[in-house]
Amino acid sequence: MLLSVFALLSMPAFGAAGAAPAHIEENLSQARLAGKGTYTWFGLAIYEAELWVGDKGYRTDLPFALELRYARKLDGVKIAEASADQMEKIGAGSAVQRAQWLDKMKTIFPDVKEGTRISGVFVPGGGARFYLDGKALASVPDPEFARAFFGIWLDPATSARSLRAALLKHAGAR
């Protein structure tokens, strides 16, 4: 459910020749689109997701960005709750950590409507930065939270395996 809610939130707009949105380019030098896909729930499109990586590709020790463009209206608290549920499903964090993370996400994620974009930037060793429609939204300086959060989509144990495969399709180094 979290994947569905979060995915609806962010679908990036492309510039000329598929250039990265400015807020992603600011965080990733030589950003390029590694892959994209749509998250659906019972056949209903929830969001379009895009994974942006730097010139060395996707690695958990390098920065990357995940942008979701929502396909429908969703409540921010529901997005946070779905995210926490997915973190638990992939085995991330303890129950106490997930409760703390849920509280934090409830303060970060706004209600969204069709076309709203939420981007998350993974900062190795530094946590995560979030953007709403390209504008700074929040930073969470917790590396464990960041690993758990992005694991919702990128961990091998994700419940959205086909979306993971689509995101990582061209994620290797160039």
Secondary structure, DSSP 4 states (H G I P E B T S, - for coil): -HHHHHHHHB-PPP-GGGPPPHHHHTTSTT-EEEEEEEEEETTEEEEEEEEEE-TT---TTS-EEEEEEESS-B-HHHHHHHHHHHHHHTT-S-HHHHHHHHHHHHHHPPPB-TT-EEEEEEETTTEEEEEETTEEEEEE--HHHHHHHHHHHHSTT-S-HHHHHHHTTT-S--
